[in-house]
């Protein structure tokens, strides 16, 4: 299959989709995706547990979307999943960024839950976002499970051994395609969870 060069104009939508499929075919994320599904499934058995999500820019909207879909689980299946998107709290985020710094705004929020049963799911196309990296390190230091959706060359996140990454490599660094794939996977995870809950 011919790889589309993003440095030139993509001529058609079909070429865009072909490039997206090419990146998907080069990625083997099945194990991590299945592991995340099982982790959320197990976590849901503890009514005090939380699935925290976070991201920046377009990835912030993906994190919020994923958290919202998890939050609808009880409405759809009768079985609840508690989920909070850490970048959705505008007043708190802006206050922390202003009073401290943006790089630690998410970590400071997590600090209040350090003794809680939670997992962290982050979205970062570059894998280099400082606020995401700080939140990851904070959570791992407290023995929390961390899952990261990354793209491009994986960035610094790919070098953190304890992180379980859903990784779509793209040397052309096309944010749109990587973010599309991250959202697609999050929808797949939610659909799989709906199936599991409705089979109970």
Secondary structure, DSSP 8 states (H G I E B T S, - for coil): -----TTS----HHHHHHHHHHHHHT---HHHHHHHHHHHHHHTTSTT-EEEEEESTHHHHHHHHHHHHHHTHHHHHS----EEETT--HHHHHHHHHHT-GGGHHHHHHHTTTTS-EEEEEEESSS--HHHHHHHHHHHHTT-EEEEEEEET-TGGGG-TT-EEEEEE-TT--HHHHHHHHHHHHHHHHHHHHHHHHT-
